[in-house]
Amino acid sequence: MDFTGIATALFKLFALLVIGFVIFRKKWIDERFNRGLSWLVVNITNPALILGSLASAGDIPQPTVVKIIIFGVCYYLMLPFLAKLIVAICRIEKPKRGTVEMLAIFSNTGFMAIPIMQTLYGDMSIFVINIMNLPFNFLVYTYGVYLIQKDIRTAKHEESGEKGKLDWKLFVTPGIIASIIALILYFFHIQLPQPLTATFKFIGDPTPPLTMLLLGAVLAEQPLKGAFSNMKLNLAMVIKLFLMPLIAFVAGRLVFEDPVILGITVLTFAMPCGSMCVMLAKNYHGNTETASSGVVFSTILSLVTIPLVYFLLMQVL
């Protein structure tokens, strides 16, 4: 696909983002609606999309799938070190370092990567993205929470024992379960009945437009005023949006021979900061202002950086 093609794809997706933003700011929907829609996407439509995309994953050789899983685990293990490097380069203030590290590590590999990748590479990209990002949930609820609490040392947390508390149920999500089921079916060459596959696909197809609509509404919950004022934070976000896909490209080229798999890998890690960062900061009484500013700024900036990364990737490949 040429530069015009991805620009058109992004324009359609971000049009939905703007609609979500506007209807929330106009108070036609509220936070309760956002929570309900988020639950629907996370627990129903996206797991169905994963299982519905399984039929399109049959062309991917099994050794490649194993490489994708291993690559995902290794890359996520490397991300904390890259995040610390970004924080050091930008000289982020101590009370904000944990939050900025979290923003650098956890990208929007769900709400944004899925619709963009499906537009560019088709349904098989959904299978690739989800198995590559299996470590995401584990890290976001362990290391992500640790980073938030790294910035807040209050007596309340110490006394309540909330610090370091971990609910293992958080890892047993429909998305993780669907991804594991999809892997089992794939490796054992088990084909679902065509009516069942068609049903999963029918339920899952609304996921891309719903995710972009929801992302716009979630961003509308955050104040835009401070999104462009913190120069150190903004510099960290710029570095993230270029460094992460660059590392993914260098490492991915050593592992993957298929340019499509490589393209999906690079673009997945070119996504802006995940809205989950804001939700975790709110839930654990962290630095919500910094988290919100990073998500808003990186999402707006990604309008430029994602097409640029894709264009450079196509030139190299």
Phi, psi and omega in degrees: 000138181275181183298323179297322181298311181289327177298319178295317180298315180294323180299317180295318182290318181284341172298320176293323177299315179296319178299314178299319179297313184293314184292335175285314180295332177279358179065025173281339170227165182225185182297327178296320176297317179300316180296319180294317179293321177299316178299317181299314182293312185292320189260340185239295191288320181290315174302321177296322179296321179299311181290326178290334180277354184300324180297330180277351182270356184296337181279351180275122180299146181300320176302327178292320178297319177298317178298321180298316180297311181296319180299315180300315179297312182295320182293318179293329175291333180277334186303319178303324179290321176295322179296318178296324177296316179298315180298320180292317180299318184272357178052052179292140180298147185307315182294351182245355188298315181299317180295318180292323175299318179298317178298323181288328185278314191260106181265170181277066184283356179253289187301328182254318185297318185298307180294324180292314183292324178295323178294321185276319191239357178089186186295330182299334179295331179297316178299314182296312182300314186289323179283332177289331184258021175304324180288349187303306184299321180296314183289320186294328181266359176244288182292325178298314178295321178300318181293322177297314183286344175296330182272351182230114179243079183251152180297329181300315181291322181295319183286323184282343183075014181291329181296127178080357180291137185228127177257106184295341178296337181297337181277340182270073181259155177303326179295316178295315180299315180297321179295318180292318177299317179299320178295316180298313179299321182293310186289334179261011176054042178264119180261128176289150175303143184304318178299324180290316177300316179297324179292315177302317181294320180297317179290324185277339184301328178290352186303310182303309179294324179294321181294320179290321176298316180293319180300317177299318180293322178294318178296327180293340177289339186264146177289134180273346188304315185265007186292336184245006187266337183268098186293322179295317178296316181296322177296319178299321180291322177297314179299317179303313186292344177251323184290316184299311177292331178295314177297319179297324179291312182298314180288319182294327181292336177281342187253315188256134176267332181285119181297333179291314177299319178297317179298316178298318181298310183297313183291329177301319181270008173263002182287155178288181181297143182284143177296341176301332179299319179292317181297319179292319179299319177295314186293325184253020174057041181268199183278080184295325182297313179295317179298315180296316180298318180295319180294314182296311183296314182293325179293316178295316181295329182294343173303329180264316189288324180297311175299325181293315178298317179296317180297314178296321180298316180294326178294318181290318183283000000 
